Amino acid sequence: MNRKILVNFIKDKGSFSIAYFTAFTLIILFFRFSAEGEMEVLYPAAIMAFIYIFLMIIEFFKYYSFNTRISKCLNNSFYSLPASTCEHKEIQSVINGIHDRYAREIGSLKAEQQEYRRFLSQWVHGIKTPVSVIDLILQKSGHENTEAQHVFPKIAEENNKIAHLTESILDIIRLEEFSKDYIPSVIDLVDSVKRVVNRRKNQFIYNNVFPELQCASEAVYVLSDSKWNDLLIDQLVSNAIKYSKADLNSKKVFIGIEQQEHKVSLVIRDQGVGIPAHDLGKVFNPFFTGENGRKYVNSTGIGLYMCSMIAGKLDHKISLDSAVGIGTSVTVVYLTKM
């Protein structure tokens, strides 16, 4: 017999035992002093003691059975407890509820860890490509004695790819701690767009693509987080430039800001290759590159997924519409300053 369970049982039933015998003693004393003549005490005392012992034996077996089996739940999550009382049933319900909640949380954490491993694997695979290209450029220039001014631009381009991939993985890691790095405030959306466009100026020029801001107001205020919103817009603008048509004619990326009651819509529309209809439902899935991913080797399938994650955490709504040969339009809906 487990001595600890016996000691705990005595402690738990101590107050009941004291109350039981105190009540019995008071009743005996009452009838002793109120009744005339001698009063039989031994017989009722024996009955009360027998009832008490019988009751304690039953309670002890229920107590012992429940407490010995409850420890087995640690090793077997599907172990069933012998819930013989309402208290035991309530404990069993609470334990099952805690187990189910933590099982869901552990499952969610495992899924997240699996996703992060996939991200890291994809990132490593992606960053190996520009490193290999740089190595080939250096080898080729060494054998052919190519002048530096022809080599440096190629190296710079591959270096930009490495920098972009590095920034992407850092942003994904920061998303894990989003709540610690989130400062909701009223921001000027027009200012955010101009800041992002200016940051991407060289990419616009290099790809012969030009931005066109369409907004009736000089300032439009929305509820968001300045840093994360800039990252969201930056990724969408970068995609718009990257997937624009590769021909000699210049293209445009139209950035429109439309004000409505209690909300503002930011629409980024390009004149790019467009996305096939059968891929539209999957564009926000992680690592999905679709048909265009086979044409553009630097597609990772992370950008739009990251945009959907950021938009969800900022409580913005994001949607995408596209047609092959016409272009792609992405809409982000913000809540306005009240």
N, C-alpha and C positions, 0 to 999 in steps of 0.2 A: 504493500500500500504506500502511496506517495504521501510522505509526512507533511510536505508543504501544503497539499490540498486539504489534509485533515486540520492543520492549524488555521488555514484560511476559512474553512467551514465553521470552526468554533468562533473565530472572530466575527464572521458575517452573521452568525445566528446568536451571538452573545446578547445583543439588545433584545431580541425576541425572547430568549430564555429568562433574562432578568424581568422583563415585563410579565411573562407568563407566571413565574413563581411569586412575584410581588402581588399580582392580582389574586392568586390563589390564597396567599397569606392574609391579605386584607379581607377577603370573603370569610375565611375561617374565623378571624378575629371578630368580625361583625356579628356572625351568628353565635359566637362563644359568649360575647358580652350581652347580647340582646335576648338570647334564649334562657329560659329558666331551667335550672338543674344541669346535670352533666351532659356533654355533647360529644358524640363519637367523632374523633379527628383522624384516627389511623386509617379507617376504611376509605373515606374520600381522598385522603392524601395518597394512598396506594393507587387508586383509580387515576388520579391526576398525573401521578408519576408514570404509570403505564401508558396513558395516552401520549404524554410528552415523549417518552422513549420511542414509542411506535412511530410517532410523527417525525422525530428526528432521524430515525433509521431510513424512512422513505425519502425524506429530504436529502439525506446524505448520499444515498445511491444516485439520485437524480443529479446532485451537485458534482459528485465524483465522476459520473459517466460523462457529463457535459464538459468538465474541465480537463479530463484526460484526453478526450477526443479533439478538443479545440486546438491543442498544440499540434495535432497532426495536419491541420489545415496549412501550416507553414510549408510542409513538404509536398502536399497534394492539394492544389487549388480547387479540385473538383470533389473534395471530400465532403460528405454530407454530415451535418451535426444533428444529434438527437434532441431536437427542440421539443421538450415535454411541457414547458410552461410558456406563458405569454411573454415573460421576460426573455427566455431563451430564444423564442421565435423572433423577437425584436432584435436581439443581438445577432442572430443568424442573418436577418434581413440587412442589418447595417454592414456586417462583414461581407456579404455577397455584393452589396452596393459599392463598398470600397474596392473590392476585388475587381468588379466590372469596370469601375472608373479608371483604376490604375492600369488595367489590361488595355483599355482603349488608349490611354496616354502613352504606354510603352509601345503599343502598335504604331501610334502616330510618330513617336520619336524614331522608331526603327525605319519607318517609311521616309522620314526626313533625312536620316543619316544615309540611307540608300541613295536618295536623290542627290545629296551633297557629294557622295562618292562618284556618282555619275557626272556631276558637274566638274569635279576635279579631273576625272578621267578625260572628259571631253576637252577641258581646258588644256591639259598637258598635251593631248593630241593636236590641238589647234596651235599651240605655241611652238611645237616642234617644226611646223611647216615653215614659218618665216626664218627660224634659226637655220634650217637646212638650206633655204634659198640664199641667205646671206653667205653661208659657207661656200655654196656653189659660185656665187658672184665673185667672191674673193679668189677662189681657185682659178676661175676663168680669166679674171683680170690679171692674175699673176702669170698665167701661161701666155696670154695674148698681149701683155704690156698695155692694157687699156688705160687711157688717161683717167685721172681721179675724178674729173668733173662729170664723167659718164657713169662712174661707179657709185659715187656718193648719193645721187638722187634715188637710185634703186635701193641702196642700203637704208636710206632715210625712210622710204616707203615701207619696207619690211619692219623697220624699227617702230614705225607708227602702229603697225598691226600688233606688235608685241605689247606696246604701251596700252593699246585699246583692250587687248585680251586681259592684261594685268589689272586694268581698271575694272573690267567686268567682273572678274573673280573677287576683287576686293568689295565691290558693291553687293555681290551676292552674299558674301560673308557678313557684311554690315546689316543686311536685311534680317539676319537672325536676331540681332539686337536692336531691331527697329524701334521698339518702345522706349529704349534708353537714349535714342538719338533722334527723337521726334519732338519738334517744337511747333505746335499748331499756332498759326497767326494769320493775320490779314496781309496778303501780299498783292503786289501789282503784277497782274499777268502779262500785260504789255511789256513791262520792264524785264520780266523773266524771259520772254520770247526774244527780245532784242539782245539780251545778254548771251543766250545760247547761240543765236545766229552769228553774233560777232565772234564767239569762241570757235565756231565751225567755218569761219571765213575762208581759210586756206583750202579746206575740203570742198567748199562750194566752187572756188575758182579752179581748182585742180580738175574737178569733174565737169566743168563747163555748165554748172547749174547755178541758178540765181534765185534767191528768196524774194517773195513778195508778201508783205504783211498787209492784211485787209482788216481794218478795224476803224469804226467810226469815232471812237474815243481815244484820247491820248493816254488814259489810265483806266484800267478795269480791275477792280479789287475782288478777290476771291479768298475763301478759307482754305488754307493748305499749309505745307511746310516748304519754305523757300529752297532748301538744299535738295530735298527729295523730289520736289516738283521740277527743279532745273534738270535733275538727272532723267526724269521721265520724258520731258520735252526734248532733251539732248539726244536720247536714244531714238525717239521717233523721227527727229530731224535727220539724224545720221542714216537711218534706214531709208528715208525718202531720197537722200542724195545717192546712197549706194545702189539702189535699185532703179534709178532713173535710166532712161534709154541711152545706150552707148552708141551714139552717132555723132556726126559733126555739128548738128544743129544744137544750139543752146536750149536748155530746158528750164523750167521754173518749178519751185516748190512754193505752193500757195499756203500761207498760214493765216487762217481767218479766226477772228474772235467775235462771237455772236452773243449778245446780252439778251436774256429772257427774264421772266419774273422768277426771282429767288435762285436763278442758276445761270451759269455762263458756259458756253460750249467753245472749246478750242478745236479747230478742224485743221489738220495738216494733210494737204493733198499734193501728190506728186504726179508727174507725167511719165512715170516709169513703166516697167514691163508688165505690171499687174500680177495678180495672184489667181491661179485657176480656181473655178468654182468649187471643185472637189477638195481643195485644200483650205478653204476659208474657215471651216469649222474647227480646224486644228492649229491655227496659227499661234494661239496663245499657249499651246502645250509645250512643256520643256523639251528642248533638243529637236523639235520638229522643224525641218528645213523645207520639206515638200519638193515640188518640181523645180522651183527656183534655186533650191539648195544644190542641185546638181549642175547648175549653170554658173553659180557664184561660189567658188571654192572657199571663200572666207566666211561663208554663212555658218553660224554655230547653232542657231535655233534657241539661243538664250535671250536675245534682245527683247522680243515681244513678250516672252514669258515673264521676264523681269519687269517689263512695263505693266503687265496685268497684276503682278504681285504688289508693286508700288502703288498703283491706282487703288487696289483693294484696301491696302493698309491706310491710305490717305482718305478713304471713303469717297473716291471719285469713280465715275463710271466710264469705262473705255469700250469702244466698239470699232469695228473695222469693216470697210466695204471696198471691193476691188473688182476690176475687170481687166482681163488680159489685153495688152496692147493700148490700154487707155490710162491706167494708173491706179493708185491706191489712196484711199482717204481714211484717216484715223481720227476719231472724235473722242475727246475727253470732256466730260461734263463735271463742272465744279459747282459747289454751293457758294452763293454770293455773301458778301458782308451784310449782316442784318441791320 
